[in-house]
Amino acid sequence: MRFFSSFHDPKTKWYTLYYLIVLVAATVVVISTTLQLFHQNLLQSILTFFEGFFSLFMLSRNEQVGKSFVSHLSNVITFIKS
């Protein structure tokens, strides 16, 4: 059980790596579904989107990732406004 505790503590290095891999996998599945490389039913699609958003939320709990995400997001918003 000690191995799984690193997935719940945002300060460990495995925490960020694990949720980044989950986010990348969910993104690949969503893009593949959008390009119709394979098909999912409605429930699977909803769960895939939820998995991606949950992974993004868990990544934002990490202090360094959260700060850089907000910084990049504000840069994108500034770019869009100009």
mmCIF file of the N, C-alpha and C atoms, coordinates in Angstrom:
data_MODEL
# 
_entry.id   MODEL 
# 
loop_
_atom_site.group_PDB 
_atom_site.id 
_atom_site.type_symbol 
_atom_site.label_atom_id 
_atom_site.label_alt_id 
_atom_site.label_comp_id 
_atom_site.label_asym_id 
_atom_site.label_entity_id 
_atom_site.label_seq_id 
_atom_site.pdbx_PDB_ins_code 
_atom_site.Cartn_x 
_atom_site.Cartn_y 
_atom_site.Cartn_z 
_atom_site.occupancy 
_atom_site.B_iso_or_equiv 
_atom_site.pdbx_formal_charge 
_atom_site.auth_seq_id 
_atom_site.auth_comp_id 
_atom_site.auth_asym_id 
_atom_site.auth_atom_id 
_atom_site.pdbx_PDB_model_num 
ATOM 1   N N  . MET A 1 1  ? 0.812   -1.195 0.000   1.00 0.00 ? 1  MET A N  1 
ATOM 2   C CA . MET A 1 1  ? 0.000   0.000  0.000   1.00 0.00 ? 1  MET A CA 1 
ATOM 3   C C  . MET A 1 1  ? 0.857   1.261  0.000   1.00 0.00 ? 1  MET A C  1 
ATOM 4   N N  . ARG A 1 2  ? 2.082   1.140  0.428   1.00 0.00 ? 2  ARG A N  1 
ATOM 5   C CA . ARG A 1 2  ? 2.947   2.306  0.463   1.00 0.00 ? 2  ARG A CA 1 
ATOM 6   C C  . ARG A 1 2  ? 3.230   2.821  -0.955  1.00 0.00 ? 2  ARG A C  1 
ATOM 7   N N  . PHE A 1 3  ? 3.264   1.919  -1.925  1.00 0.00 ? 3  PHE A N  1 
ATOM 8   C CA . PHE A 1 3  ? 3.497   2.294  -3.317  1.00 0.00 ? 3  PHE A CA 1 
ATOM 9   C C  . PHE A 1 3  ? 2.379   3.207  -3.830  1.00 0.00 ? 3  PHE A C  1 
ATOM 10  N N  . PHE A 1 4  ? 1.128   2.895  -3.491  1.00 0.00 ? 4  PHE A N  1 
ATOM 11  C CA . PHE A 1 4  ? 0.001   3.674  -3.973  1.00 0.00 ? 4  PHE A CA 1 
ATOM 12  C C  . PHE A 1 4  ? -0.138  5.026  -3.277  1.00 0.00 ? 4  PHE A C  1 
ATOM 13  N N  . SER A 1 5  ? 0.484   5.186  -2.125  1.00 0.00 ? 5  SER A N  1 
ATOM 14  C CA . SER A 1 5  ? 0.381   6.474  -1.433  1.00 0.00 ? 5  SER A CA 1 
ATOM 15  C C  . SER A 1 5  ? 1.079   7.583  -2.206  1.00 0.00 ? 5  SER A C  1 
ATOM 16  N N  . SER A 1 6  ? 2.040   7.247  -3.055  1.00 0.00 ? 6  SER A N  1 
ATOM 17  C CA . SER A 1 6  ? 2.722   8.273  -3.845  1.00 0.00 ? 6  SER A CA 1 
ATOM 18  C C  . SER A 1 6  ? 1.793   8.876  -4.899  1.00 0.00 ? 6  SER A C  1 
ATOM 19  N N  . PHE A 1 7  ? 0.709   8.194  -5.244  1.00 0.00 ? 7  PHE A N  1 
ATOM 20  C CA . PHE A 1 7  ? -0.248  8.734  -6.205  1.00 0.00 ? 7  PHE A CA 1 
ATOM 21  C C  . PHE A 1 7  ? -1.223  9.711  -5.563  1.00 0.00 ? 7  PHE A C  1 
ATOM 22  N N  . HIS A 1 8  ? -1.205  9.814  -4.247  1.00 0.00 ? 8  HIS A N  1 
ATOM 23  C CA . HIS A 1 8  ? -2.108  10.728 -3.556  1.00 0.00 ? 8  HIS A CA 1 
ATOM 24  C C  . HIS A 1 8  ? -1.390  11.922 -2.957  1.00 0.00 ? 8  HIS A C  1 
ATOM 25  N N  . ASP A 1 9  ? -0.077  11.885 -2.918  1.00 0.00 ? 9  ASP A N  1 
ATOM 26  C CA . ASP A 1 9  ? 0.704   12.983 -2.358  1.00 0.00 ? 9  ASP A CA 1 
ATOM 27  C C  . ASP A 1 9  ? 1.261   13.831 -3.501  1.00 0.00 ? 9  ASP A C  1 
ATOM 28  N N  . PRO A 1 10 ? 0.762   15.073 -3.672  1.00 0.00 ? 10 PRO A N  1 
ATOM 29  C CA . PRO A 1 10 ? 1.186   15.900 -4.798  1.00 0.00 ? 10 PRO A CA 1 
ATOM 30  C C  . PRO A 1 10 ? 2.654   16.297 -4.784  1.00 0.00 ? 10 PRO A C  1 
ATOM 31  N N  . LYS A 1 11 ? 3.370   16.030 -3.711  1.00 0.00 ? 11 LYS A N  1 
ATOM 32  C CA . LYS A 1 11 ? 4.769   16.450 -3.620  1.00 0.00 ? 11 LYS A CA 1 
ATOM 33  C C  . LYS A 1 11 ? 5.745   15.405 -4.144  1.00 0.00 ? 11 LYS A C  1 
ATOM 34  N N  . THR A 1 12 ? 5.262   14.209 -4.447  1.00 0.00 ? 12 THR A N  1 
ATOM 35  C CA . THR A 1 12 ? 6.166   13.170 -4.927  1.00 0.00 ? 12 THR A CA 1 
ATOM 36  C C  . THR A 1 12 ? 6.342   13.277 -6.445  1.00 0.00 ? 12 THR A C  1 
ATOM 37  N N  . LYS A 1 13 ? 7.459   12.753 -6.939  1.00 0.00 ? 13 LYS A N  1 
ATOM 38  C CA . LYS A 1 13 ? 7.718   12.829 -8.379  1.00 0.00 ? 13 LYS A CA 1 
ATOM 39  C C  . LYS A 1 13 ? 6.827   11.864 -9.155  1.00 0.00 ? 13 LYS A C  1 
ATOM 40  N N  . TRP A 1 14 ? 6.435   10.749 -8.557  1.00 0.00 ? 14 TRP A N  1 
ATOM 41  C CA . TRP A 1 14 ? 5.601   9.773  -9.249  1.00 0.00 ? 14 TRP A CA 1 
ATOM 42  C C  . TRP A 1 14 ? 4.187   10.289 -9.453  1.00 0.00 ? 14 TRP A C  1 
ATOM 43  N N  . TYR A 1 15 ? 3.725   11.153 -8.571  1.00 0.00 ? 15 TYR A N  1 
ATOM 44  C CA . TYR A 1 15 ? 2.381   11.726 -8.665  1.00 0.00 ? 15 TYR A CA 1 
ATOM 45  C C  . TYR A 1 15 ? 2.205   12.449 -9.993  1.00 0.00 ? 15 TYR A C  1 
ATOM 46  N N  . THR A 1 16 ? 3.125   13.356 -10.304 1.00 0.00 ? 16 THR A N  1 
ATOM 47  C CA . THR A 1 16 ? 3.042   14.138 -11.528 1.00 0.00 ? 16 THR A CA 1 
ATOM 48  C C  . THR A 1 16 ? 3.184   13.248 -12.749 1.00 0.00 ? 16 THR A C  1 
ATOM 49  N N  . LEU A 1 17 ? 4.112   12.334 -12.720 1.00 0.00 ? 17 LEU A N  1 
ATOM 50  C CA . LEU A 1 17 ? 4.340   11.448 -13.861 1.00 0.00 ? 17 LEU A CA 1 
ATOM 51  C C  . LEU A 1 17 ? 3.119   10.575 -14.139 1.00 0.00 ? 17 LEU A C  1 
ATOM 52  N N  . TYR A 1 18 ? 2.523   10.020 -13.094 1.00 0.00 ? 18 TYR A N  1 
ATOM 53  C CA . TYR A 1 18 ? 1.367   9.140  -13.267 1.00 0.00 ? 18 TYR A CA 1 
ATOM 54  C C  . TYR A 1 18 ? 0.202   9.887  -13.897 1.00 0.00 ? 18 TYR A C  1 
ATOM 55  N N  . TYR A 1 19 ? -0.155  11.047 -13.350 1.00 0.00 ? 19 TYR A N  1 
ATOM 56  C CA . TYR A 1 19 ? -1.308  11.769 -13.875 1.00 0.00 ? 19 TYR A CA 1 
ATOM 57  C C  . TYR A 1 19 ? -1.021  12.398 -15.233 1.00 0.00 ? 19 TYR A C  1 
ATOM 58  N N  . LEU A 1 20 ? 0.239   12.667 -15.539 1.00 0.00 ? 20 LEU A N  1 
ATOM 59  C CA . LEU A 1 20 ? 0.589   13.139 -16.872 1.00 0.00 ? 20 LEU A CA 1 
ATOM 60  C C  . LEU A 1 20 ? 0.391   12.024 -17.901 1.00 0.00 ? 20 LEU A C  1 
ATOM 61  N N  . ILE A 1 21 ? 0.777   10.818 -17.553 1.00 0.00 ? 21 ILE A N  1 
ATOM 62  C CA . ILE A 1 21 ? 0.585   9.674  -18.458 1.00 0.00 ? 21 ILE A CA 1 
ATOM 63  C C  . ILE A 1 21 ? -0.905  9.418  -18.673 1.00 0.00 ? 21 ILE A C  1 
ATOM 64  N N  . VAL A 1 22 ? -1.700  9.504  -17.607 1.00 0.00 ? 22 VAL A N  1 
ATOM 65  C CA . VAL A 1 22 ? -3.142  9.309  -17.737 1.00 0.00 ? 22 VAL A CA 1 
ATOM 66  C C  . VAL A 1 22 ? -3.750  10.390 -18.630 1.00 0.00 ? 22 VAL A C  1 
ATOM 67  N N  . LEU A 1 23 ? -3.316  11.640 -18.461 1.00 0.00 ? 23 LEU A N  1 
ATOM 68  C CA . LEU A 1 23 ? -3.829  12.736 -19.284 1.00 0.00 ? 23 LEU A CA 1 
ATOM 69  C C  . LEU A 1 23 ? -3.453  12.555 -20.745 1.00 0.00 ? 23 LEU A C  1 
ATOM 70  N N  . VAL A 1 24 ? -2.229  12.143 -21.018 1.00 0.00 ? 24 VAL A N  1 
ATOM 71  C CA . VAL A 1 24 ? -1.801  11.910 -22.400 1.00 0.00 ? 24 VAL A CA 1 
ATOM 72  C C  . VAL A 1 24 ? -2.598  10.759 -23.017 1.00 0.00 ? 24 VAL A C  1 
ATOM 73  N N  . ALA A 1 25 ? -2.812  9.699  -22.271 1.00 0.00 ? 25 ALA A N  1 
ATOM 74  C CA . ALA A 1 25 ? -3.582  8.560  -22.791 1.00 0.00 ? 25 ALA A CA 1 
ATOM 75  C C  . ALA A 1 25 ? -5.020  8.974  -23.094 1.00 0.00 ? 25 ALA A C  1 
ATOM 76  N N  . ALA A 1 26 ? -5.636  9.732  -22.199 1.00 0.00 ? 26 ALA A N  1 
ATOM 77  C CA . ALA A 1 26 ? -7.008  10.191 -22.440 1.00 0.00 ? 26 ALA A CA 1 
ATOM 78  C C  . ALA A 1 26 ? -7.059  11.113 -23.651 1.00 0.00 ? 26 ALA A C  1 
ATOM 79  N N  . THR A 1 27 ? -6.056  11.965 -23.816 1.00 0.00 ? 27 THR A N  1 
ATOM 80  C CA . THR A 1 27 ? -6.010  12.869 -24.968 1.00 0.00 ? 27 THR A CA 1 
ATOM 81  C C  . THR A 1 27 ? -5.875  12.088 -26.267 1.00 0.00 ? 27 THR A C  1 
ATOM 82  N N  . VAL A 1 28 ? -5.032  11.078 -26.278 1.00 0.00 ? 28 VAL A N  1 
ATOM 83  C CA . VAL A 1 28 ? -4.856  10.250 -27.479 1.00 0.00 ? 28 VAL A CA 1 
ATOM 84  C C  . VAL A 1 28 ? -6.155  9.537  -27.828 1.00 0.00 ? 28 VAL A C  1 
ATOM 85  N N  . VAL A 1 29 ? -6.858  9.028  -26.836 1.00 0.00 ? 29 VAL A N  1 
ATOM 86  C CA . VAL A 1 29 ? -8.129  8.340  -27.081 1.00 0.00 ? 29 VAL A CA 1 
ATOM 87  C C  . VAL A 1 29 ? -9.162  9.311  -27.635 1.00 0.00 ? 29 VAL A C  1 
ATOM 88  N N  . VAL A 1 30 ? -9.245  10.517 -27.067 1.00 0.00 ? 30 VAL A N  1 
ATOM 89  C CA . VAL A 1 30 ? -10.214 11.505 -27.544 1.00 0.00 ? 30 VAL A CA 1 
ATOM 90  C C  . VAL A 1 30 ? -9.897  11.924 -28.981 1.00 0.00 ? 30 VAL A C  1 
ATOM 91  N N  . ILE A 1 31 ? -8.634  12.158 -29.281 1.00 0.00 ? 31 ILE A N  1 
ATOM 92  C CA . ILE A 1 31 ? -8.249  12.548 -30.645 1.00 0.00 ? 31 ILE A CA 1 
ATOM 93  C C  . ILE A 1 31 ? -8.520  11.401 -31.616 1.00 0.00 ? 31 ILE A C  1 
ATOM 94  N N  . SER A 1 32 ? -8.203  10.180 -31.230 1.00 0.00 ? 32 SER A N  1 
ATOM 95  C CA . SER A 1 32 ? -8.462  9.024  -32.095 1.00 0.00 ? 32 SER A CA 1 
ATOM 96  C C  . SER A 1 32 ? -9.951  8.836  -32.350 1.00 0.00 ? 32 SER A C  1 
ATOM 97  N N  . THR A 1 33 ? -10.759 9.067  -31.328 1.00 0.00 ? 33 THR A N  1 
ATOM 98  C CA . THR A 1 33 ? -12.203 8.970  -31.496 1.00 0.00 ? 33 THR A CA 1 
ATOM 99  C C  . THR A 1 33 ? -12.725 10.083 -32.392 1.00 0.00 ? 33 THR A C  1 
ATOM 100 N N  . THR A 1 34 ? -12.180 11.289 -32.229 1.00 0.00 ? 34 THR A N  1 
ATOM 101 C CA . THR A 1 34 ? -12.593 12.412 -33.060 1.00 0.00 ? 34 THR A CA 1 
ATOM 102 C C  . THR A 1 34 ? -12.249 12.173 -34.523 1.00 0.00 ? 34 THR A C  1 
ATOM 103 N N  . LEU A 1 35 ? -11.093 11.591 -34.777 1.00 0.00 ? 35 LEU A N  1 
ATOM 104 C CA . LEU A 1 35 ? -10.675 11.279 -36.147 1.00 0.00 ? 35 LEU A CA 1 
ATOM 105 C C  . LEU A 1 35 ? -11.318 9.988  -36.659 1.00 0.00 ? 35 LEU A C  1 
ATOM 106 N N  . GLN A 1 36 ? -12.166 9.384  -35.859 1.00 0.00 ? 36 GLN A N  1 
ATOM 107 C CA . GLN A 1 36 ? -12.903 8.162  -36.169 1.00 0.00 ? 36 GLN A CA 1 
ATOM 108 C C  . GLN A 1 36 ? -11.978 6.990  -36.510 1.00 0.00 ? 36 GLN A C  1 
ATOM 109 N N  . LEU A 1 37 ? -10.849 6.926  -35.802 1.00 0.00 ? 37 LEU A N  1 
ATOM 110 C CA . LEU A 1 37 ? -9.972  5.769  -35.960 1.00 0.00 ? 37 LEU A CA 1 
ATOM 111 C C  . LEU A 1 37 ? -10.571 4.556  -35.255 1.00 0.00 ? 37 LEU A C  1 
ATOM 112 N N  . PHE A 1 38 ? -11.323 4.792  -34.204 1.00 0.00 ? 38 PHE A N  1 
ATOM 113 C CA . PHE A 1 38 ? -12.141 3.764  -33.583 1.00 0.00 ? 38 PHE A CA 1 
ATOM 114 C C  . PHE A 1 38 ? -13.346 4.450  -32.943 1.00 0.00 ? 38 PHE A C  1 
ATOM 115 N N  . HIS A 1 39 ? -14.325 3.663  -32.604 1.00 0.00 ? 39 HIS A N  1 
ATOM 116 C CA . HIS A 1 39 ? -15.583 4.225  -32.106 1.00 0.00 ? 39 HIS A CA 1 
ATOM 117 C C  . HIS A 1 39 ? -15.797 3.829  -30.651 1.00 0.00 ? 39 HIS A C  1 
ATOM 118 N N  . GLN A 1 40 ? -16.413 4.753  -29.916 1.00 0.00 ? 40 GLN A N  1 
ATOM 119 C CA . GLN A 1 40 ? -16.798 4.496  -28.536 1.00 0.00 ? 40 GLN A CA 1 
ATOM 120 C C  . GLN A 1 40 ? -18.283 4.793  -28.402 1.00 0.00 ? 40 GLN A C  1 
ATOM 121 N N  . ASN A 1 41 ? -18.931 4.100  -27.481 1.00 0.00 ? 41 ASN A N  1 
ATOM 122 C CA . ASN A 1 41 ? -20.316 4.461  -27.235 1.00 0.00 ? 41 ASN A CA 1 
ATOM 123 C C  . ASN A 1 41 ? -20.357 5.707  -26.354 1.00 0.00 ? 41 ASN A C  1 
ATOM 124 N N  . LEU A 1 42 ? -21.525 6.232  -26.096 1.00 0.00 ? 42 LEU A N  1 
ATOM 125 C CA . LEU A 1 42 ? -21.669 7.491  -25.383 1.00 0.00 ? 42 LEU A CA 1 
ATOM 126 C C  . LEU A 1 42 ? -21.089 7.416  -23.970 1.00 0.00 ? 42 LEU A C  1 
ATOM 127 N N  . LEU A 1 43 ? -21.350 6.337  -23.260 1.00 0.00 ? 43 LEU A N  1 
ATOM 128 C CA . LEU A 1 43 ? -20.844 6.199  -21.892 1.00 0.00 ? 43 LEU A CA 1 
ATOM 129 C C  . LEU A 1 43 ? -19.316 6.172  -21.865 1.00 0.00 ? 43 LEU A C  1 
ATOM 130 N N  . GLN A 1 44 ? -18.706 5.450  -22.777 1.00 0.00 ? 44 GLN A N  1 
ATOM 131 C CA . GLN A 1 44 ? -17.243 5.405  -22.841 1.00 0.00 ? 44 GLN A CA 1 
ATOM 132 C C  . GLN A 1 44 ? -16.662 6.775  -23.156 1.00 0.00 ? 44 GLN A C  1 
ATOM 133 N N  . SER A 1 45 ? -17.296 7.512  -24.042 1.00 0.00 ? 45 SER A N  1 
ATOM 134 C CA . SER A 1 45 ? -16.814 8.856  -24.377 1.00 0.00 ? 45 SER A CA 1 
ATOM 135 C C  . SER A 1 45 ? -16.900 9.786  -23.179 1.00 0.00 ? 45 SER A C  1 
ATOM 136 N N  . ILE A 1 46 ? -18.009 9.736  -22.459 1.00 0.00 ? 46 ILE A N  1 
ATOM 137 C CA . ILE A 1 46 ? -18.183 10.573 -21.272 1.00 0.00 ? 46 ILE A CA 1 
ATOM 138 C C  . ILE A 1 46 ? -17.139 10.221 -20.222 1.00 0.00 ? 46 ILE A C  1 
ATOM 139 N N  . LEU A 1 47 ? -16.914 8.940  -20.014 1.00 0.00 ? 47 LEU A N  1 
ATOM 140 C CA . LEU A 1 47 ? -15.925 8.517  -19.019 1.00 0.00 ? 47 LEU A CA 1 
ATOM 141 C C  . LEU A 1 47 ? -14.505 8.891  -19.428 1.00 0.00 ? 47 LEU A C  1 
ATOM 142 N N  . THR A 1 48 ? -14.206 8.877  -20.719 1.00 0.00 ? 48 THR A N  1 
ATOM 143 C CA . THR A 1 48 ? -12.881 9.280  -21.187 1.00 0.00 ? 48 THR A CA 1 
ATOM 144 C C  . THR A 1 48 ? -12.652 10.766 -20.942 1.00 0.00 ? 48 THR A C  1 
ATOM 145 N N  . PHE A 1 49 ? -13.656 11.599 -21.253 1.00 0.00 ? 49 PHE A N  1 
ATOM 146 C CA . PHE A 1 49 ? -13.537 13.021 -20.972 1.00 0.00 ? 49 PHE A CA 1 
ATOM 147 C C  . PHE A 1 49 ? -13.394 13.276 -19.475 1.00 0.00 ? 49 PHE A C  1 
ATOM 148 N N  . PHE A 1 50 ? -14.184 12.553 -18.655 1.00 0.00 ? 50 PHE A N  1 
ATOM 149 C CA . PHE A 1 50 ? -14.083 12.707 -17.203 1.00 0.00 ? 50 PHE A CA 1 
ATOM 150 C C  . PHE A 1 50 ? -12.695 12.328 -16.714 1.00 0.00 ? 50 PHE A C  1 
ATOM 151 N N  . GLU A 1 51 ? -12.148 11.262 -17.251 1.00 0.00 ? 51 GLU A N  1 
ATOM 152 C CA . GLU A 1 51 ? -10.809 10.821 -16.867 1.00 0.00 ? 51 GLU A CA 1 
ATOM 153 C C  . GLU A 1 51 ? -9.765  11.894 -17.188 1.00 0.00 ? 51 GLU A C  1 
ATOM 154 N N  . GLY A 1 52 ? -9.890  12.525 -18.347 1.00 0.00 ? 52 GLY A N  1 
ATOM 155 C CA . GLY A 1 52 ? -8.968  13.594 -18.723 1.00 0.00 ? 52 GLY A CA 1 
ATOM 156 C C  . GLY A 1 52 ? -9.087  14.802 -17.821 1.00 0.00 ? 52 GLY A C  1 
ATOM 157 N N  . PHE A 1 53 ? -10.316 15.225 -17.531 1.00 0.00 ? 53 PHE A N  1 
ATOM 158 C CA . PHE A 1 53 ? -10.506 16.374 -16.649 1.00 0.00 ? 53 PHE A CA 1 
ATOM 159 C C  . PHE A 1 53 ? -10.055 16.073 -15.223 1.00 0.00 ? 53 PHE A C  1 
ATOM 160 N N  . PHE A 1 54 ? -10.319 14.860 -14.758 1.00 0.00 ? 54 PHE A N  1 
ATOM 161 C CA . PHE A 1 54 ? -9.884  14.478 -13.418 1.00 0.00 ? 54 PHE A CA 1 
ATOM 162 C C  . PHE A 1 54 ? -8.361  14.473 -13.330 1.00 0.00 ? 54 PHE A C  1 
ATOM 163 N N  . SER A 1 55 ? -7.707  13.962 -14.368 1.00 0.00 ? 55 SER A N  1 
ATOM 164 C CA . SER A 1 55 ? -6.245  13.942 -14.387 1.00 0.00 ? 55 SER A CA 1 
ATOM 165 C C  . SER A 1 55 ? -5.686  15.359 -14.408 1.00 0.00 ? 55 SER A C  1 
ATOM 166 N N  . LEU A 1 56 ? -6.311  16.246 -15.182 1.00 0.00 ? 56 LEU A N  1 
ATOM 167 C CA . LEU A 1 56 ? -5.876  17.640 -15.210 1.00 0.00 ? 56 LEU A CA 1 
ATOM 168 C C  . LEU A 1 56 ? -6.063  18.293 -13.845 1.00 0.00 ? 56 LEU A C  1 
ATOM 169 N N  . PHE A 1 57 ? -7.172  17.988 -13.176 1.00 0.00 ? 57 PHE A N  1 
ATOM 170 C CA . PHE A 1 57 ? -7.404  18.511 -11.829 1.00 0.00 ? 57 PHE A CA 1 
ATOM 171 C C  . PHE A 1 57 ? -6.338  18.008 -10.856 1.00 0.00 ? 57 PHE A C  1 
ATOM 172 N N  . MET A 1 58 ? -6.030  16.723 -10.931 1.00 0.00 ? 58 MET A N  1 
ATOM 173 C CA . MET A 1 58 ? -5.031  16.166 -10.023 1.00 0.00 ? 58 MET A CA 1 
ATOM 174 C C  . MET A 1 58 ? -3.651  16.752 -10.302 1.00 0.00 ? 58 MET A C  1 
ATOM 175 N N  . LEU A 1 59 ? -3.341  17.025 -11.566 1.00 0.00 ? 59 LEU A N  1 
ATOM 176 C CA . LEU A 1 59 ? -2.062  17.664 -11.890 1.00 0.00 ? 59 LEU A CA 1 
ATOM 177 C C  . LEU A 1 59 ? -2.006  19.083 -11.341 1.00 0.00 ? 59 LEU A C  1 
ATOM 178 N N  . SER A 1 60 ? -3.116  19.785 -11.350 1.00 0.00 ? 60 SER A N  1 
ATOM 179 C CA . SER A 1 60 ? -3.110  21.155 -10.853 1.00 0.00 ? 60 SER A CA 1 
ATOM 180 C C  . SER A 1 60 ? -2.919  21.211 -9.334  1.00 0.00 ? 60 SER A C  1 
ATOM 181 N N  . ARG A 1 61 ? -3.110  20.103 -8.637  1.00 0.00 ? 61 ARG A N  1 
ATOM 182 C CA . ARG A 1 61 ? -2.865  20.065 -7.193  1.00 0.00 ? 61 ARG A CA 1 
ATOM 183 C C  . ARG A 1 61 ? -1.382  20.161 -6.866  1.00 0.00 ? 61 ARG A C  1 
ATOM 184 N N  . ASN A 1 62 ? -0.532  19.749 -7.803  1.00 0.00 ? 62 ASN A N  1 
ATOM 185 C CA . ASN A 1 62 ? 0.907   19.875 -7.605  1.00 0.00 ? 62 ASN A CA 1 
ATOM 186 C C  . ASN A 1 62 ? 1.264   21.353 -7.695  1.00 0.00 ? 62 ASN A C  1 
ATOM 187 N N  . GLU A 1 63 ? 2.031   21.853 -6.743  1.00 0.00 ? 63 GLU A N  1 
ATOM 188 C CA . GLU A 1 63 ? 2.303   23.288 -6.649  1.00 0.00 ? 63 GLU A CA 1 
ATOM 189 C C  . GLU A 1 63 ? 3.021   23.831 -7.881  1.00 0.00 ? 63 GLU A C  1 
ATOM 190 N N  . GLN A 1 64 ? 4.061   23.164 -8.334  1.00 0.00 ? 64 GLN A N  1 
ATOM 191 C CA . GLN A 1 64 ? 4.825   23.649 -9.492  1.00 0.00 ? 64 GLN A CA 1 
ATOM 192 C C  . GLN A 1 64 ? 4.003   23.576 -10.773 1.00 0.00 ? 64 GLN A C  1 
ATOM 193 N N  . VAL A 1 65 ? 3.307   22.491 -10.969 1.00 0.00 ? 65 VAL A N  1 
ATOM 194 C CA . VAL A 1 65 ? 2.499   22.326 -12.173 1.00 0.00 ? 65 VAL A CA 1 
ATOM 195 C C  . VAL A 1 65 ? 1.341   23.322 -12.158 1.00 0.00 ? 65 VAL A C  1 
ATOM 196 N N  . GLY A 1 66 ? 0.716   23.508 -11.014 1.00 0.00 ? 66 GLY A N  1 
ATOM 197 C CA . GLY A 1 66 ? -0.400  24.440 -10.903 1.00 0.00 ? 66 GLY A CA 1 
ATOM 198 C C  . GLY A 1 66 ? 0.002   25.864 -11.234 1.00 0.00 ? 66 GLY A C  1 
ATOM 199 N N  . LYS A 1 67 ? 1.146   26.302 -10.708 1.00 0.00 ? 67 LYS A N  1 
ATOM 200 C CA . LYS A 1 67 ? 1.610   27.666 -10.987 1.00 0.00 ? 67 LYS A CA 1 
ATOM 201 C C  . LYS A 1 67 ? 1.970   27.850 -12.457 1.00 0.00 ? 67 LYS A C  1 
ATOM 202 N N  . SER A 1 68 ? 2.648   26.881 -13.037 1.00 0.00 ? 68 SER A N  1 
ATOM 203 C CA . SER A 1 68 ? 3.024   27.018 -14.448 1.00 0.00 ? 68 SER A CA 1 
ATOM 204 C C  . SER A 1 68 ? 1.800   26.929 -15.352 1.00 0.00 ? 68 SER A C  1 
ATOM 205 N N  . PHE A 1 69 ? 0.803   26.120 -14.966 1.00 0.00 ? 69 PHE A N  1 
ATOM 206 C CA . PHE A 1 69 ? -0.423  26.030 -15.752 1.00 0.00 ? 69 PHE A CA 1 
ATOM 207 C C  . PHE A 1 69 ? -1.155  27.366 -15.772 1.00 0.00 ? 69 PHE A C  1 
ATOM 208 N N  . VAL A 1 70 ? -1.272  28.011 -14.611 1.00 0.00 ? 70 VAL A N  1 
ATOM 209 C CA . VAL A 1 70 ? -1.933  29.313 -14.543 1.00 0.00 ? 70 VAL A CA 1 
ATOM 210 C C  . VAL A 1 70 ? -1.144  30.346 -15.343 1.00 0.00 ? 70 VAL A C  1 
ATOM 211 N N  . SER A 1 71 ? 0.164   30.285 -15.286 1.00 0.00 ? 71 SER A N  1 
ATOM 212 C CA . SER A 1 71 ? 0.996   31.214 -16.042 1.00 0.00 ? 71 SER A CA 1 
ATOM 213 C C  . SER A 1 71 ? 0.797   31.035 -17.545 1.00 0.00 ? 71 SER A C  1 
ATOM 214 N N  . HIS A 1 72 ? 0.801   29.797 -18.005 1.00 0.00 ? 72 HIS A N  1 
ATOM 215 C CA . HIS A 1 72 ? 0.600   29.530 -19.434 1.00 0.00 ? 72 HIS A CA 1 
ATOM 216 C C  . HIS A 1 72 ? -0.812  29.911 -19.870 1.00 0.00 ? 72 HIS A C  1 
ATOM 217 N N  . LEU A 1 73 ? -1.784  29.650 -19.016 1.00 0.00 ? 73 LEU A N  1 
ATOM 218 C CA . LEU A 1 73 ? -3.161  29.995 -19.341 1.00 0.00 ? 73 LEU A CA 1 
ATOM 219 C C  . LEU A 1 73 ? -3.330  31.506 -19.471 1.00 0.00 ? 73 LEU A C  1 
ATOM 220 N N  . SER A 1 74 ? -2.685  32.272 -18.586 1.00 0.00 ? 74 SER A N  1 
ATOM 221 C CA . SER A 1 74 ? -2.796  33.730 -18.691 1.00 0.00 ? 74 SER A CA 1 
ATOM 222 C C  . SER A 1 74 ? -2.080  34.248 -19.944 1.00 0.00 ? 74 SER A C  1 
ATOM 223 N N  . ASN A 1 75 ? -0.987  33.600 -20.344 1.00 0.00 ? 75 ASN A N  1 
ATOM 224 C CA . ASN A 1 75 ? -0.312  33.969 -21.595 1.00 0.00 ? 75 ASN A CA 1 
ATOM 225 C C  . ASN A 1 75 ? -1.198  33.698 -22.806 1.00 0.00 ? 75 ASN A C  1 
ATOM 226 N N  . VAL A 1 76 ? -1.909  32.594 -22.792 1.00 0.00 ? 76 VAL A N  1 
ATOM 227 C CA . VAL A 1 76 ? -2.810  32.262 -23.903 1.00 0.00 ? 76 VAL A CA 1 
ATOM 228 C C  . VAL A 1 76 ? -3.950  33.267 -23.969 1.00 0.00 ? 76 VAL A C  1 
ATOM 229 N N  . ILE A 1 77 ? -4.520  33.608 -22.823 1.00 0.00 ? 77 ILE A N  1 
ATOM 230 C CA . ILE A 1 77 ? -5.618  34.583 -22.797 1.00 0.00 ? 77 ILE A CA 1 
ATOM 231 C C  . ILE A 1 77 ? -5.140  35.945 -23.278 1.00 0.00 ? 77 ILE A C  1 
ATOM 232 N N  . THR A 1 78 ? -3.942  36.354 -22.870 1.00 0.00 ? 78 THR A N  1 
ATOM 233 C CA . THR A 1 78 ? -3.378  37.624 -23.332 1.00 0.00 ? 78 THR A CA 1 
ATOM 234 C C  . THR A 1 78 ? -3.167  37.589 -24.834 1.00 0.00 ? 78 THR A C  1 
ATOM 235 N N  . PHE A 1 79 ? -2.703  36.459 -25.370 1.00 0.00 ? 79 PHE A N  1 
ATOM 236 C CA . PHE A 1 79 ? -2.471  36.333 -26.801 1.00 0.00 ? 79 PHE A CA 1 
ATOM 237 C C  . PHE A 1 79 ? -3.786  36.407 -27.575 1.00 0.00 ? 79 PHE A C  1 
ATOM 238 N N  . ILE A 1 80 ? -4.821  35.786 -27.045 1.00 0.00 ? 80 ILE A N  1 
ATOM 239 C CA . ILE A 1 80 ? -6.126  35.782 -27.717 1.00 0.00 ? 80 ILE A CA 1 
ATOM 240 C C  . ILE A 1 80 ? -6.738  37.183 -27.724 1.00 0.00 ? 80 ILE A C  1 
ATOM 241 N N  . LYS A 1 81 ? -6.583  37.908 -26.634 1.00 0.00 ? 81 LYS A N  1 
ATOM 242 C CA . LYS A 1 81 ? -7.153  39.258 -26.548 1.00 0.00 ? 81 LYS A CA 1 
ATOM 243 C C  . LYS A 1 81 ? -6.474  40.241 -27.494 1.00 0.00 ? 81 LYS A C  1 
ATOM 244 N N  . SER A 1 82 ? -5.197  40.026 -27.784 1.00 0.00 ? 82 SER A N  1 
ATOM 245 C CA . SER A 1 82 ? -4.478  40.986 -28.639 1.00 0.00 ? 82 SER A CA 1 
ATOM 246 C C  . SER A 1 82 ? -4.643  40.699 -30.108 1.00 0.00 ? 82 SER A C  1 
# 
